[in-house]
Amino acid sequence: MVRMMRLCKDSEKIMVVAILGLLAGFSPWPALAEVQVDQLGRQVNVPASPQRLVTMAASLTEMVFAVGLGSRLVGVEQFSDYPPAAGALPKVGSYKIPDLERIVALQPDLCLAIKDGNPPHVLERLRGLGIPVYVVDPRNLPGVIATVEEIGHLLGAEGKAGELAAALNRRYQRIKDLAAHVARRPRVFFQIGISPIVSAGSHTFLDELITTAGGLNLAAGKVPYPRFSQEQILALNPEVIIITSMDRGGAFEQVKAGWERWETLPAARNHRIFLIDSDLVDRPSPRLLDGLEMLFGLIHPELKGDLP
């Protein structure tokens, strides 16, 4: 009963925000021009030229800027920090816990969301208030590139998005061609957690990046993000260790130093333990191609000179 009363109060508060927006000259129910089908197969009524955008994931913020329409963003997910201009935009909570009231107050005529991460009930509440919500669900690198082009079409930036997608496809194909002719695939362990040690299994973006870059993912398997003990990793005998996390502190420098003490480990013996920026490999945005090229250079330094 208490929970129901709270939900009612929240709904009343959100509706008041929407009404105030109408009085101020904004409308959460924009003139609808065309029915679009999002990546979940849902029909979405999208304005002909959306001018007030809210992105509910940092990757989507990057895509909107990449197609040249960052000026239309009125709100972004709280971890949106690239390009730098995104950091100054109003934040609407995290992708897992969006601030519904804040989103409504910004009076968007279109919200861009992701399937994995954004809570479905929040997306439904927005749709119930008449705010169009277009959901994307890229599952691999080609899917990310296609999504860039799709976002461009949705926002009326087909030309810019098409050029960008073509450039990204060329870079992707270049790495695939180079990796297809490598003499051998080094054993790679990708560490994304400290305690416990976590890596990326099959059918994840990280697995695809490692494989496409000509490496052998030692964590490949049915579990998407398996856990490992130090003993298990030493037994796998990785030739390359790549360490990344959203943590910007010094903890991962200590992890790197810890692995370097194992002189019998090929990755330590050959000085092939690397720290990288997590944003280049864990956001399904155009920068995944930067991450892919970087990984190729780390896994196959002998071929790094063949990159553009």
C-alpha positions in Angstrom: 0.0 0.0 0.0 2.8 2.4 1.0 4.6 1.6 -2.3 1.5 2.2 -4.3 1.0 5.6 -2.6 4.6 6.6 -3.4 4.1 5.6 -7.1 1.0 7.7 -7.3 2.8 10.7 -5.8 5.7 10.2 -8.3 3.2 10.1 -11.2 1.5 13.3 -10.0 4.9 15.0 -9.7 5.9 14.0 -13.2 2.6 15.1 -14.6 2.9 18.5 -12.9 6.4 18.9 -14.5 4.9 18.1 -17.9 2.1 20.6 -17.4 4.5 23.3 -16.3 6.5 22.6 -19.4 3.4 23.2 -21.6 2.8 26.5 -19.8 6.4 27.5 -20.5 5.9 26.9 -24.2 7.4 23.4 -24.5 5.5 20.3 -25.3 6.3 16.7 -24.3 3.8 15.7 -27.0 5.5 17.0 -30.2 3.9 17.1 -33.6 4.4 13.6 -34.9 5.6 13.2 -38.5 6.7 9.6 -39.2 6.5 6.2 -37.7 10.0 4.6 -37.4 10.8 1.1 -36.3 13.5 0.8 -33.6 15.9 -2.0 -33.1 13.5 -3.8 -30.9 10.9 -3.9 -33.7 8.7 -1.3 -32.0 7.0 1.4 -33.9 8.0 4.8 -32.6 6.4 8.1 -33.6 9.3 10.4 -34.2 9.2 14.1 -35.0 10.4 15.0 -38.5 13.3 16.9 -37.2 13.9 16.2 -33.4 15.4 19.3 -31.8 15.5 18.4 -28.1 17.3 15.1 -27.6 18.0 13.1 -24.4 20.5 10.3 -24.6 20.2 7.6 -21.9 23.6 6.0 -22.5 27.1 7.6 -23.0 27.5 5.6 -26.2 24.5 7.3 -27.7 25.7 10.7 -26.6 28.9 10.0 -28.6 26.9 8.9 -31.6 24.8 12.1 -31.7 28.0 14.2 -31.5 29.7 12.0 -34.1 26.9 12.8 -36.7 27.3 16.5 -35.9 24.2 17.1 -33.9 25.5 17.6 -30.4 23.9 21.0 -30.2 20.5 19.3 -30.1 21.2 17.5 -26.9 19.4 18.9 -23.8 20.2 16.0 -21.5 22.7 13.1 -21.3 23.4 10.1 -19.2 25.7 11.0 -16.3 28.8 9.2 -17.6 28.7 11.1 -20.9 32.1 12.7 -21.0 33.1 12.5 -24.6 33.6 14.7 -26.5 34.4 17.2 -23.8 31.4 19.3 -24.7 29.2 16.4 -23.4 30.5 16.9 -19.9 28.9 20.3 -19.6 25.4 19.1 -20.6 22.6 18.5 -18.0 22.7 15.0 -16.6 19.7 12.7 -16.4 21.0 10.0 -14.0 22.9 6.9 -14.9 21.9 4.4 -17.6 20.7 2.0 -14.9 18.9 4.5 -12.7 17.6 7.3 -15.0 16.1 10.4 -13.3 12.6 10.2 -14.8 11.5 13.6 -13.3 14.6 15.3 -14.7 14.1 13.8 -18.2 10.5 15.0 -18.3 11.5 18.5 -17.1 13.9 18.8 -20.0 10.9 18.4 -22.4 12.6 16.2 -25.0 10.9 15.5 -28.3 12.9 12.3 -28.6 14.8 10.0 -26.1 17.5 7.6 -27.4 17.9 4.5 -25.2 19.7 1.1 -25.1 18.1 -2.3 -24.6 20.7 -3.6 -22.2 21.0 -1.2 -19.2 18.0 1.2 -19.4 15.2 -0.1 -17.2 12.2 -1.0 -19.3 9.7 0.4 -16.8 11.3 3.9 -17.1 11.1 3.7 -20.9 7.4 2.7 -20.6 6.7 5.6 -18.3 8.3 8.0 -20.8 6.2 6.6 -23.6 3.1 6.8 -21.4 3.8 10.6 -21.1 3.9 10.9 -24.9 7.7 11.2 -25.2 9.0 9.1 -28.1 11.7 6.6 -27.0 13.8 5.0 -29.7 15.7 1.9 -28.5 18.9 0.6 -30.1 20.6 -2.8 -29.5 23.9 -3.2 -31.4 25.4 -6.6 -30.7 28.7 -6.4 -32.6 31.0 -4.0 -34.4 29.0 -4.0 -37.7 25.9 -3.4 -35.5 27.5 -0.4 -33.9 28.4 1.1 -37.3 24.9 0.4 -38.7 23.5 2.1 -35.6 25.5 5.2 -36.3 24.0 5.4 -39.7 20.5 4.7 -38.3 20.8 7.5 -35.8 21.9 9.8 -38.5 18.8 8.9 -40.6 16.6 9.3 -37.6 17.9 12.8 -36.9 18.1 14.0 -40.5 21.9 13.8 -40.8 22.1 11.0 -43.4 25.0 12.6 -45.3 27.3 13.0 -42.3 26.3 9.6 -40.8 26.8 7.8 -44.1 30.3 9.2 -44.5 31.2 8.3 -41.0 29.8 4.8 -41.3 31.8 4.3 -44.6 35.0 5.4 -42.9 34.4 3.1 -39.9 33.7 0.2 -42.2 37.0 0.8 -44.0 38.9 0.8 -40.8 37.1 -2.4 -39.6 37.8 -4.2 -42.8 41.5 -3.1 -42.8 42.0 -4.8 -39.4 40.1 -7.9 -40.5 42.3 -8.2 -43.6 45.5 -7.7 -41.5 44.5 -10.2 -38.9 43.5 -12.8 -41.5 47.2 -13.0 -42.5 48.9 -13.1 -39.1 51.3 -16.0 -38.6 49.8 -16.9 -35.2 47.4 -15.6 -32.7 48.9 -14.6 -29.3 47.1 -15.8 -26.1 45.4 -12.8 -24.6 43.9 -12.3 -21.1 41.7 -9.2 -20.7 41.2 -8.2 -17.1 38.3 -5.9 -16.3 37.9 -6.5 -12.6 40.3 -6.8 -9.6 38.5 -8.5 -6.8 37.3 -10.9 -8.1 39.3 -11.0 -11.3 36.8 -10.8 -14.2 37.3 -11.2 -17.9 35.2 -11.3 -21.0 33.9 -14.5 -22.5 32.5 -15.3 -25.9 29.8 -13.2 -27.6 30.9 -10.0 -25.9 32.3 -6.8 -27.5 35.6 -7.4 -25.8 35.8 -11.0 -27.2 35.0 -9.7 -30.7 37.7 -6.9 -30.4 40.4 -9.4 -29.3 39.5 -11.9 -32.0 39.2 -9.3 -34.8 42.5 -7.9 -33.7 44.2 -11.2 -34.2 44.3 -12.5 -30.7 43.2 -15.7 -28.9 40.8 -14.8 -26.0 41.8 -17.1 -23.1 38.5 -16.3 -21.4 36.3 -17.5 -24.3 33.4 -19.7 -23.2 29.7 -19.8 -22.4 29.9 -17.4 -19.4 29.9 -13.8 -20.7 32.0 -12.4 -17.8 33.8 -15.3 -16.1 35.8 -15.0 -12.8 39.3 -16.3 -12.4 41.8 -16.9 -9.7 45.4 -15.8 -10.0 46.4 -19.5 -10.2 44.1 -20.1 -13.1 45.5 -17.2 -15.1 49.1 -18.3 -14.5 48.1 -21.7 -15.8 46.7 -20.2 -18.9 50.1 -18.7 -19.5 49.0 -15.5 -21.4 51.4 -13.9 -23.8 49.5 -10.5 -23.6 47.6 -9.1 -20.6 45.4 -6.1 -21.1 44.0 -4.4 -18.0 41.1 -2.0 -18.1 38.4 -0.6 -15.8 36.1 2.3 -15.3 38.2 3.0 -12.2 40.4 5.9 -12.8 42.4 5.5 -9.6 45.8 3.9 -9.2 44.5 0.4 -8.3 45.0 -1.0 -11.7 48.6 0.3 -11.8 49.2 -1.9 -8.8 47.5 -4.9 -10.6 49.9 -4.3 -13.6 52.9 -4.2 -11.2 51.6 -7.4 -9.6 51.6 -9.4 -12.8 55.0 -8.0 -13.8 56.5 -9.7 -10.8 55.8 -13.2 -12.3 58.9 -13.5 -14.5 57.9 -16.9 -15.7 54.8 -15.4 -17.3 55.4 -14.8 -21.0 53.4 -11.5 -20.8 55.7 -10.3 -18.0 58.9 -11.6 -19.4 58.3 -9.9 -22.7 56.9 -6.6 -21.2 53.5 -7.1 -22.8 51.2 -6.1 -19.9 49.2 -3.0 -20.8 46.7 -0.6 -19.2 44.2 0.9 -21.5 41.3 3.4 -21.4 38.1 1.4 -20.8 36.0 3.9 -22.8 37.7 2.8 -26.0 36.5 -0.8 -25.6 33.4 -1.0 -23.5 31.2 1.7 -25.1 29.4 0.6 -28.3 30.2 3.9 -30.0 32.3 4.9 -33.0 35.4 4.9 -30.7 35.3 1.1 -30.7 37.3 1.4 -33.9 40.0 3.4 -32.1 40.0 0.6 -29.5 40.2 -2.1 -32.1 43.2 -0.5 -33.8 44.9 0.0 -30.5 44.4 -3.6 -29.6 45.8 -4.8 -32.9 48.9 -2.7 -32.3 49.3 -4.2 -28.8 48.7 -7.8 -29.9 50.6 -7.6 -33.2 53.3 -4.8 -32.7 55.2 -6.3 -35.6 52.3 -5.2 -37.9 51.5 -1.9 -36.2 53.2 0.0 -39.1 50.6 -1.4 -41.5 47.8 0.6 -39.9 46.8 3.9 -41.6 
